[in-house]
């Protein structure tokens, strides 16, 4: 990931911070519009969930200058999301909702094709890291789920 990509993403996220609550609302509205089956995965207060989302995105965006340092946290996030019922295919839907949110929240003047490409690149790297970590959990889970008394 080059410095131009990082600067574009960090610069545009600074513009999202003041509208974080609205951005989270736009994101989840779009996410559930794209795939209503995802709604049951979110059982808590959606305002709180939105704050967690924006905090997580902010942490990732701020860590792009030292990607290796945030990889373990991103991997943990991917592993944890397996327990919430997140599937590999959901990452594409989340990516679509994220790009829509940024375009809607920032407007076409700020959300240029270069900015879009930068966000897609960053999201792809982070989502791939999460999905790869999730697969590790999925590979281990069936054996761990067996009761101890079953030997077959």
C-alpha positions as CSV (number, residue, x, y, z in Angstrom):
1,X,0.0,0.0,0.0
2,X,1.6,3.3,-1.1
3,X,1.7,6.6,0.8
4,X,-0.8,8.2,-1.6
5,X,-3.4,5.6,-0.8
6,X,-2.8,6.0,2.9
7,X,-3.0,9.8,2.8
8,X,-6.2,9.7,0.7
9,X,-7.9,7.4,3.2
10,X,-6.7,9.1,6.3
11,X,-7.6,12.6,4.9
12,X,-11.1,11.6,3.9
13,X,-11.7,9.8,7.2
14,X,-10.9,13.0,9.0
15,X,-14.0,14.4,7.2
16,X,-16.1,11.5,8.4
17,X,-15.2,11.9,12.1
18,X,-17.5,14.9,12.6
19,X,-20.4,13.0,11.0
20,X,-19.6,9.7,12.6
21,X,-23.0,9.0,14.1
22,X,-24.8,9.8,10.8
23,X,-22.2,7.8,8.8
24,X,-22.8,4.8,11.1
25,X,-26.6,5.2,10.5
26,X,-26.1,5.4,6.8
27,X,-23.8,2.3,6.9
28,X,-26.2,0.1,8.8
29,X,-29.2,1.2,6.8
30,X,-27.4,0.3,3.6
31,X,-26.0,-2.9,5.0
32,X,-29.5,-4.1,6.0
33,X,-31.0,-2.9,2.7
34,X,-28.4,-4.9,0.8
35,X,-28.8,-8.0,3.0
36,X,-31.7,-8.1,5.5
37,X,-30.5,-11.5,6.8
38,X,-27.6,-9.6,8.5
39,X,-29.9,-7.7,10.9
40,X,-30.3,-10.5,13.4
41,X,-26.5,-10.6,13.8
42,X,-26.8,-7.2,15.6
43,X,-28.6,-7.8,18.8
44,X,-27.5,-4.7,20.8
45,X,-28.1,-1.0,20.7
46,X,-27.3,0.1,17.1
47,X,-26.1,3.6,18.3
48,X,-23.5,1.8,20.4
49,X,-22.7,-0.6,17.6
50,X,-22.2,2.5,15.3
51,X,-19.8,4.0,17.7
52,X,-17.8,0.7,17.9
53,X,-17.8,0.6,14.1
54,X,-16.4,4.1,13.7
55,X,-13.9,3.6,16.5
56,X,-12.7,0.4,14.8
57,X,-12.4,2.1,11.4
58,X,-10.6,5.0,12.9
59,X,-8.1,2.7,14.6
60,X,-7.5,0.9,11.4
61,X,-7.2,4.1,9.3
62,X,-4.8,5.6,11.8
63,X,-2.7,2.5,11.8
64,X,-2.2,2.3,8.1
65,X,1.2,4.0,8.4
66,X,2.4,0.9,10.3
67,X,0.2,-1.9,8.9
68,X,2.3,-4.7,10.5
69,X,1.4,-3.3,13.9
70,X,-2.3,-3.5,13.4
71,X,-2.4,-6.8,11.6
72,X,-2.8,-8.8,14.9
73,X,-5.8,-6.7,16.0
74,X,-7.4,-7.1,12.5
75,X,-6.8,-10.8,12.7
76,X,-8.4,-11.0,16.1
77,X,-11.4,-9.0,14.8
78,X,-11.8,-11.6,12.0
79,X,-11.6,-14.5,14.4
80,X,-14.1,-12.9,16.8
81,X,-16.6,-12.2,14.0
82,X,-16.8,-15.9,13.3
83,X,-18.6,-16.2,16.7
84,X,-21.0,-13.6,15.7
85,X,-22.1,-15.6,12.6
86,X,-20.2,-13.6,10.0
87,X,-19.6,-15.5,6.8
88,X,-16.9,-14.9,4.1
89,X,-19.6,-13.5,1.7
90,X,-20.6,-10.9,4.2
91,X,-17.4,-9.0,3.7
92,X,-18.4,-8.0,0.2
93,X,-21.7,-6.7,1.4
94,X,-19.9,-4.7,4.2
95,X,-17.5,-3.3,1.6
96,X,-20.3,-2.2,-0.6
97,X,-22.1,-0.5,2.3
98,X,-18.9,1.2,3.4
99,X,-18.2,2.6,0.0
100,X,-21.8,3.8,-0.3
101,X,-21.5,5.4,3.2
102,X,-18.4,7.3,2.3
103,X,-19.8,8.5,-1.0
104,X,-23.0,9.6,0.6
105,X,-21.4,11.2,3.6
106,X,-18.6,12.9,1.8
107,X,-20.4,13.8,-1.4
108,X,-19.1,13.3,-4.9
109,X,-16.8,16.4,-4.7
110,X,-14.7,14.8,-1.9
111,X,-15.3,11.2,-2.8
112,X,-13.4,11.2,-6.1
113,X,-12.5,8.1,-8.1
114,X,-9.0,8.2,-6.6
115,X,-10.4,8.3,-3.1
116,X,-12.8,5.4,-3.9
117,X,-10.0,3.3,-5.3
118,X,-7.9,4.0,-2.2
119,X,-10.7,3.0,0.2
120,X,-11.4,-0.1,-1.9
121,X,-7.7,-1.1,-1.7
122,X,-7.5,-0.5,2.1
123,X,-10.8,-2.3,2.7
124,X,-9.7,-5.3,0.6
125,X,-6.4,-5.6,2.5
126,X,-8.2,-5.4,5.9
127,X,-11.1,-7.7,4.9
128,X,-8.7,-10.3,3.4
129,X,-6.7,-10.3,6.6
130,X,-9.9,-10.8,8.6
131,X,-11.2,-13.5,6.4
132,X,-7.9,-15.4,6.4
133,X,-7.9,-15.3,10.2
134,X,-11.6,-16.4,10.3
135,X,-10.7,-19.4,8.2
136,X,-8.2,-20.5,10.8
137,X,-11.0,-20.5,13.4
138,X,-13.4,-22.3,11.1
139,X,-10.8,-25.1,10.5
140,X,-10.3,-25.6,14.2
141,X,-13.9,-25.3,15.5
142,X,-15.3,-28.7,14.4
143,X,-12.8,-30.7,16.4
144,X,-13.1,-28.4,19.4
145,X,-16.9,-28.6,19.2
146,X,-16.9,-32.4,19.7
147,X,-17.8,-33.5,23.2
148,X,-14.8,-35.0,24.9
149,X,-16.4,-38.4,25.2
150,X,-16.8,-38.9,21.4
151,X,-13.8,-40.4,19.8
152,X,-15.1,-40.6,16.2
